[in-house]
Amino acid sequence: MSKIVHPYAHRLVILRDWKSRWFATEQKYKDFLKSDVLIREFLEKKLRGFYVSSIEVERGQKTTRLILKTSRPGMLIGRSGEGTIKLKNDIMKFISKKGLKMADELKIDIVEIPNPDADAHIIAFMVAEGLEKRMTYRRVLKQLVEKVMAVRGVEGVRIVIGGRLGGAEIARTEELKKGSIPLQTFRADIDFAREKAHLPYGDIGIKVWIYRGQIFEEKK
């Protein structure tokens, strides 16, 4: 029997780092984990449409830092930092409402993604956006696959969508692939993302794999 492993988890330590970075005793571990999961869910829902690729959490003794990686930092920061202040207040309200464990100080770092067309999360959201605008799914997939393959360094892309495509009664899956996607190669830099397109007749699931070449350890 074959087992499907998440491409990110498959490369932890080898190529990837954890998205939550902190140290806790046994008593605090479950509180911190619950806090991280709920904050992530809250931000993913709130920042949908802001082209956020990943949300990372760093906890120190006195500060908690949220690192938001986005392709459009201007949308998040707003005029003279108004957006960041509002977002911070919203997070603090959510934390106090849910009674979550948090350090005294909360910091939000917004990091710009240098190459958004080679980021699976951004591409997955673009697919969802195209489907929600009622564009034909074949056209959306074809355009985005061409767009990703045009980026320097990208060696393969695969996009799979599943659901009531085109409003059909029976759900089915469609996929478009170009180049290679070596999922079992540890040093292969594969970015993976899941997203949902919300349509009147139901959600359409989206999965995106982007292969950005192999990473070799630098000679010491």
VOBA-1610 file (N, C-alpha, C; in pm, whole numbers, padded with zeros to 5 digits, always signed):
BEGIN
Met+00085-00120+00000Met+00000+00000+00000Met+00088+00125+00000Ser+00056+00218-00086Ser+00135+00342-00087Ser+00081+00437+00020Lys+00170+00518+00076Lys+00129+00615+00178Lys+00158+00755+00126Ile+00060+00844+00140Ile+00082+00982+00094Ile+00135+01063+00212Val+00252+01121+00193Val+00315+01202+00298Val+00312+01347+00254His+00284+01437+00347His+00282+01580+00314His+00422+01623+00272Pro+00438+01685+00153Pro+00572+01723+00105Pro+00650+01813+00201Tyr+00579+01895+00281Tyr+00650+01984+00375Tyr+00706+01901+00491Ala+00619+01818+00552Ala+00661+01736+00668Ala+00771+01638+00627His+00764+01590+00504His+00860+01493+00450His+01002+01550+00447Arg+01013+01683+00437Arg+01145+01747+00424Arg+01184+01828+00548Leu+01112+01809+00657Leu+01147+01882+00781Leu+01289+01845+00822Val+01364+01943+00872Val+01504+01931+00915Val+01598+01925+00794Ile+01562+01848+00690Ile+01650+01835+00573Ile+01651+01966+00494Leu+01533+02015+00455Leu+01524+02140+00379Leu+01441+02246+00452Arg+01343+02201+00533Arg+01247+02294+00592Arg+01267+02309+00742Asp+01215+02419+00794Asp+01216+02444+00938Asp+01073+02437+00988Trp+01054+02419+01120Trp+00920+02418+01176Trp+00855+02555+01162Lys+00721+02556+01145Lys+00650+02684+01133Lys+00617+02745+01269Ser+00634+02666+01375Ser+00622+02719+01511Ser+00754+02690+01580Arg+00818+02794+01632Arg+00949+02775+01695Arg+00945+02826+01838Trp+00943+02732+01933Trp+00943+02768+02075Trp+00978+02647+02158Phe+01006+02671+02284Phe+01038+02563+02376Phe+00943+02573+02494Ala+00885+02461+02537Ala+00790+02466+02649Ala+00803+02341+02735Thr+00768+02356+02863Thr+00763+02240+02953Thr+00636+02161+02922Glu+00622+02044+02981Glu+00506+01957+02953Glu+00373+02027+02981Gln+00368+02106+03090Gln+00241+02172+03127Gln+00201+02277+03024Lys+00300+02349+02971Lys+00270+02458+02878Lys+00253+02412+02734Tyr+00304+02294+02702Tyr+00307+02249+02562Tyr+00169+02251+02498Lys+00071+02189+02565Lys-00063+02180+02503Lys-00128+02317+02489Asp-00100+02409+02585Asp-00155+02545+02577Asp-00097+02621+02458Phe+00036+02610+02442Phe+00103+02677+02331Phe+00056+02622+02197Leu+00043+02489+02190Leu+00001+02425+02065Leu-00140+02468+02027Lys-00230+02466+02126Lys-00370+02509+02102Lys-00374+02654+02056Ser-00294+02739+02123Ser-00287+02881+02090Ser-00239+02901+01945Asp-00133+02829+01906Asp-00079+02841+01770Asp-00181+02800+01664Val-00248+02688+01689Val-00345+02635+01592Val-00462+02732+01575Leu-00515+02784+01687Leu-00630+02875+01680Leu-00594+03008+01616Ile-00476+03061+01649Ile-00431+03189+01589Ile-00412+03172+01438Arg-00354+03057+01398Arg-00335+03031+01255Arg-00469+03025+01181Glu-00564+02952+01240Glu-00697+02940+01178Glu-00764+03077+01165Phe-00753+03157+01272Phe-00813+03291+01274Phe-00751+03379+01165Leu-00616+03376+01154Leu-00547+03461+01055Leu-00572+03414+00912Glu-00576+03281+00893Glu-00602+03229+00757Glu-00739+03275+00707Lys-00837+03276+00799Lys-00972+03319+00763Lys-00976+03469+00740Lys-00910+03544+00829Lys-00913+03690+00823Lys-00834+03746+00705Leu-00720+03684+00675Leu-00631+03738+00572Leu-00649+03670+00436Arg-00764+03607+00416Arg-00791+03547+00285Arg-00808+03661+00183Gly-00731+03657+00076Gly-00737+03765-00022Gly-00619+03860-00010Phe-00536+03841+00095Phe-00418+03927+00113Phe-00291+03859+00061Tyr-00306+03745-00007Tyr-00193+03672-00066Tyr-00087+03636+00039Val-00132+03580+00152Val-00040+03537+00257Val+00000+03393+00230Ser+00131+03370+00223Ser+00182+03237+00192Ser+00195+03151+00317Ser+00256+03205+00423Ser+00271+03125+00546Ser+00268+03213+00670Ile+00227+03151+00781Ile+00219+03219+00911Ile+00310+03142+01006Glu+00416+03207+01052Glu+00511+03142+01142Glu+00504+03206+01281Val+00525+03123+01384Val+00515+03172+01523Val+00647+03147+01593Glu+00701+03252+01655Glu+00822+03240+01737Glu+00790+03289+01878Arg+00812+03206+01976Arg+00783+03245+02114Arg+00913+03259+02192Gly+00930+03373+02256Gly+01043+03395+02345Gly+00993+03405+02489Gln+01083+03443+02578Gln+01046+03455+02719Gln+00943+03566+02741Lys+00963+03679+02671Lys+00875+03795+02692Lys+00796+03837+02568Thr+00836+03789+02452Thr+00766+03831+02330Thr+00720+03712+02245Thr+00611+03733+02176Thr+00563+03636+02075Thr+00567+03708+01941Arg+00634+03648+01845Arg+00648+03712+01714Arg+00573+03630+01609Leu+00486+03700+01534Leu+00415+03637+01422Leu+00480+03685+01293Ile+00525+03593+01210Ile+00590+03629+01084Ile+00494+03594+00970Leu+00445+03696+00902Leu+00351+03676+00791Leu+00426+03696+00659Lys+00432+03592+00578Lys+00500+03602+00449Lys+00395+03625+00340Thr+00406+03736+00270Thr+00305+03774+00171Thr+00369+03831+00045Ser+00297+03821-00067Ser+00349+03877-00191Ser+00307+04023-00207Arg+00211+04069-00124Arg+00164+04208-00131Arg+00166+04272+00008Pro+00286+04305+00059Pro+00295+04359+00195Pro+00222+04491+00213Gly+00213+04572+00107Gly+00144+04701+00115Gly-00001+04688+00156Met-00068+04581+00110Met-00208+04557+00144Met-00224+04533+00295Leu-00127+04461+00353Leu-00134+04428+00496Leu-00094+04546+00585Ile+00013+04616+00544Ile+00065+04726+00627Ile-00030+04845+00626Gly-00085+04876+00508Gly-00177+04990+00497Gly-00104+05123+00503Arg-00182+05232+00503Arg-00121+05366+00507Arg-00058+05390+00643Ser+00071+05425+00639Ser+00151+05455+00760Ser+00130+05352+00872Gly+00118+05224+00832Gly+00112+05114+00929Gly-00021+05092+00998Glu-00128+05152+00946Glu-00260+05138+01009Glu-00308+04993+01008Gly-00285+04924+00896Gly-00330+04785+00881Gly-00269+04693+00985Thr-00138+04711+01011Thr-00066+04628+01108Thr-00121+04650+01249Ile-00146+04778+01283Ile-00198+04812+01418Ile-00336+04749+01438Lys-00420+04761+01335Lys-00557+04704+01344Lys-00551+04552+01357Leu-00462+04489+01278Leu-00447+04344+01283Leu-00400+04298+01421Lys-00304+04372+01477Lys-00251+04339+01610Lys-00361+04348+01716Asn-00444+04455+01707Asn-00556+04471+01802Asn-00657+04357+01788Asp-00686+04318+01663Asp-00781+04208+01639Asp-00729+04077+01697Ile-00597+04053+01682Ile-00537+03929+01735Ile-00543+03930+01888Met-00512+04045+01949Met-00516+04057+02096Met-00658+04033+02149Lys-00758+04087+02077Lys-00899+04064+02117Lys-00933+03916+02110Phe-00890+03851+02000Phe-00916+03708+01980Phe-00851+03625+02091Ile-00726+03661+02127Ile-00652+03588+02231Ile-00723+03600+02367Ser-00765+03723+02400Ser-00832+03743+02530Ser-00969+03675+02532Lys-01038+03674+02417Lys-01171+03611+02408Lys-01161+03459+02429Lys-01057+03400+02368Lys-01040+03254+02377Lys-00960+03212+02501Gly-00901+03310+02570Gly-00820+03280+02689Gly-00695+03201+02658Leu-00623+03242+02552Leu-00505+03168+02507Leu-00379+03215+02577Lys-00279+03125+02581Lys-00149+03157+02641Lys-00069+03245+02546Met-00021+03357+02598Met+00057+03449+02513Met+00157+03525+02599Ala+00271+03560+02542Ala+00371+03641+02613Ala+00318+03784+02629Asp+00388+03864+02710Asp+00344+04001+02740Asp+00334+04086+02614Glu+00429+04068+02522Glu+00437+04153+02404Glu+00413+04072+02276Leu+00335+04129+02184Leu+00310+04064+02055Leu+00370+04149+01944Lys+00451+04086+01860Lys+00512+04158+01748Lys+00468+04092+01617Ile+00440+04174+01517Ile+00402+04121+01385Ile+00506+04166+01282Asp+00570+04069+01220Asp+00667+04099+01114Asp+00604+04060+00980Ile+00604+04153+00886Ile+00550+04124+00752Ile+00668+04114+00655Val+00683+03996+00596Val+00797+03969+00507Val+00746+03952+00364Glu+00812+04019+00271Glu+00771+04008+00130Glu+00834+03886+00065Ile+00753+03812-00012Ile+00803+03695-00087Ile+00867+03747-00215Pro+00996+03716-00237Pro+01063+03772-00355Pro+01011+03718-00489Asn+00963+03592-00488Asn+00920+03530-00614Asn+00782+03465-00597Pro+00675+03546-00595Pro+00541+03490-00566Pro+00489+03388-00667Asp+00533+03399-00795Asp+00484+03305-00897Asp+00541+03164-00880Ala+00639+03149-00790Ala+00694+03016-00763Ala+00653+02968-00624Asp+00550+03031-00566Asp+00501+02995-00433Asp+00367+02922-00446Ala+00360+02800-00395Ala+00240+02717-00413Ala+00115+02778-00349His+00129+02840-00231His+00012+02898-00163His-00049+03014-00243Ile+00039+03097-00300Ile-00009+03211-00380Ile-00079+03160-00506Ile-00020+03060-00572Ile-00079+03004-00694Ile-00213+02937-00662Ala-00220+02864-00550Ala-00345+02798-00511Ala-00456+02901-00489Phe-00419+03015-00426Phe-00520+03119-00406Phe-00563+03182-00539Met-00467+03196-00632Met-00501+03251-00764Met-00599+03160-00839Val-00580+03027-00824Val-00673+02932-00885Val-00812+02951-00824Ala-00817+02959-00690Ala-00946+02978-00620Ala-01013+03108-00664Glu-00932+03214-00676Glu-00984+03345-00717Glu-01044+03338-00858Gly-00973+03269-00950Gly-01021+03254-01087Gly-01153+03177-01093Leu-01163+03069-01013Leu-01285+02987-01011Leu-01402+03065-00950Glu-01372+03144-00845Glu-01477+03224-00780Glu-01528+03336-00870Lys-01444+03378-00966Lys-01487+03480-01063Lys-01562+03417-01182Arg-01591+03287-01170Arg-01666+03211-01270Arg-01591+03195-01403Met-01458+03197-01398Met-01381+03168-01519Met-01381+03017-01540Thr-01365+02971-01664Thr-01364+02826-01688Thr-01237+02766-01628Tyr-01255+02651-01561Tyr-01143+02593-01485Tyr-01025+02553-01575Arg-01054+02507-01697Arg-00943+02467-01787Arg-00855+02587-01821Arg-00920+02701-01844Arg-00846+02823-01879Arg-00761+02870-01761Val-00820+02864-01640Val-00748+02906-01518Val-00624+02820-01499Leu-00641+02688-01507Leu-00529+02596-01487Leu-00420+02618-01591Lys-00461+02629-01717Lys-00362+02645-01826Lys-00282+02774-01809Gln-00352+02884-01779Gln-00284+03014-01763Gln-00181+03010-01649Leu-00223+02950-01535Leu-00135+02950-01419Leu-00017+02854-01434Val-00040+02742-01498Val+00071+02647-01523Val+00177+02714-01612Glu+00131+02784-01715Glu+00225+02856-01803Glu+00300+02965-01726Lys+00227+03034-01640Lys+00284+03144-01560Lys+00394+03091-01466Val+00367+02977-01402Val+00464+02919-01308Val+00586+02868-01383Met+00565+02799-01495Met+00677+02742-01571Met+00766+02850-01633Ala+00713+02972-01647Ala+00792+03082-01704Ala+00893+03138-01602Val+00875+03103-01473Val+00964+03153-01368Val+01097+03080-01372Arg+01205+03155-01359Arg+01339+03096-01363Arg+01360+03007-01239Gly+01407+02887-01260Gly+01433+02796-01147Gly+01324+02693-01124Val+01205+02716-01179Val+01095+02619-01162Val+01110+02508-01267Glu+01109+02382-01219Glu+01129+02269-01309Glu+01004+02184-01329Gly+00900+02211-01250Gly+00777+02133-01265Gly+00664+02190-01183Val+00541+02170-01232Val+00423+02217-01159Val+00308+02119-01183Arg+00228+02097-01078Arg+00109+02012-01091Arg-00004+02076-01013Ile-00118+02093-01078Ile-00236+02150-01011Ile-00352+02051-01025Val-00413+02015-00913Val-00527+01923-00913Val-00647+01994-00851Ile-00761+01989-00918Ile-00883+02046-00860Ile-00992+01938-00859Gly-01076+01940-00756Gly-01180+01839-00742Gly-01307+01897-00685Gly-01422+01852-00738Gly-01551+01902-00690Gly-01649+01909-00805Arg-01753+01988-00787Arg-01855+02003-00894Arg-01804+02104-00997Leu-01714+02057-01081Leu-01651+02146-01180Leu-01752+02189-01285Gly-01758+02319-01308Gly-01850+02375-01407Gly-01996+02357-01368Gly-02021+02334-01238Gly-02159+02319-01189Gly-02219+02183-01219Ala-02136+02084-01255Ala-02187+01951-01288Ala-02249+01884-01166Glu-02343+01791-01191Glu-02411+01721-01081Glu-02314+01628-01008Ile-02229+01560-01084Ile-02136+01463-01024Ile-01998+01527-01011Ala-01941+01517-00891Ala-01808+01573-00866Ala-01702+01488-00936Arg-01596+01555-00981Arg-01485+01481-01042Arg-01356+01560-01021Thr-01245+01499-01055Thr-01116+01569-01041Thr-01053+01591-01178Glu-00985+01704-01190Glu-00910+01738-01312Glu-00770+01778-01269Glu-00671+01745-01350Glu-00535+01788-01315Glu-00458+01831-01439Leu-00363+01920-01416Leu-00275+01966-01523Leu-00133+01966-01469Lys-00043+01903-01544Lys+00094+01886-01496Lys+00192+01923-01607Lys+00300+01985-01568Lys+00406+02018-01665Lys+00541+02003-01594Gly+00635+01940-01658Gly+00766+01918-01596Gly+00762+01799-01502Ser+00861+01791-01413Ser+00869+01676-01321Ser+00842+01717-01177Ile+00787+01623-01098Ile+00760+01647-00956Ile+00815+01527-00878Pro+00945+01524-00844Pro+01002+01408-00773Pro+00971+01411-00623Leu+00855+01355-00584Leu+00809+01365-00445Leu+00895+01286-00346Gln+00961+01179-00392Gln+01037+01096-00299Gln+01181+01144-00280Thr+01226+01239-00360Thr+01364+01290-00347Thr+01369+01393-00236Phe+01445+01364-00130Phe+01451+01453-00014Phe+01505+01590-00047Arg+01607+01597-00133Arg+01669+01727-00160Arg+01594+01807-00267Ala+01484+01750-00320Ala+01401+01823-00416Ala+01320+01928-00341Asp+01333+02053-00382Asp+01262+02164-00316Asp+01121+02171-00373Ile+01027+02100-00307Ile+00888+02096-00354Ile+00799+02175-00258Asp+00730+02272-00314Asp+00637+02354-00236Asp+00497+02300-00262Phe+00419+02282-00154Phe+00285+02224-00167Phe+00183+02308-00092Ala+00063+02320-00149Ala-00043+02398-00082Ala-00180+02343-00114Arg-00272+02361-00017Arg-00414+02327-00037Arg-00496+02453-00022Glu-00605+02462-00096Glu-00695+02578-00088Glu-00834+02534-00129Lys-00934+02615-00095Lys-01073+02586-00136Lys-01129+02706-00209Ala-01202+02680-00317Ala-01275+02787-00386Ala-01420+02773-00345His-01478+02880-00288His-01616+02875-00239His-01711+02919-00351Leu-01790+02824-00400Leu-01885+02852-00509Leu-02028+02824-00461Pro-02129+02881-00529Pro-02269+02865-00482Pro-02314+02719-00472Tyr-02260+02633-00559Tyr-02302+02493-00559Tyr-02204+02402-00483Gly-02119+02459-00403Gly-02026+02380-00322Gly-01882+02423-00338Asp-01797+02375-00249Asp-01654+02409-00253Asp-01580+02322-00354Ile-01476+02380-00411Ile-01388+02305-00501Ile-01250+02300-00437Gly-01199+02180-00418Gly-01068+02163-00356Gly-00956+02184-00456Ile-00847+02245-00409Ile-00733+02276-00497Ile-00605+02228-00429Lys-00520+02160-00505Lys-00387+02121-00455Lys-00284+02165-00557Val-00173+02220-00508Val-00067+02269-00599Val+00069+02218-00552Trp+00146+02161-00645Trp+00285+02122-00620Trp+00373+02202-00714Ile+00480+02261-00661Ile+00577+02332-00747Ile+00717+02281-00714Tyr+00787+02233-00816Tyr+00924+02181-00799Tyr+01024+02286-00842Arg+01107+02329-00745Arg+01202+02438-00771Arg+01348+02391-00775Gly+01369+02273-00827Gly+01507+02222-00839Gly+01556+02157-00712Gln+01678+02103-00718Gln+01735+02034-00601Gln+01828+02126-00524Ile+01826+02107-00392Ile+01913+02188-00305Ile+02024+02097-00251Phe+02148+02136-00277Phe+02260+02059-00225Phe+02327+02137-00113Glu+02378+02066-00015Glu+02444+02130+00098Glu+02573+02196+00050Glu+02596+02317+00099Glu+02719+02387+00059Glu+02840+02319+00122Lys+02946+02312+00045Lys+03068+02246+00097Lys+03127+02329+00209Lys+03153+02261+00322Lys+03205+02333+00440Lys+03355+02354+00424
//
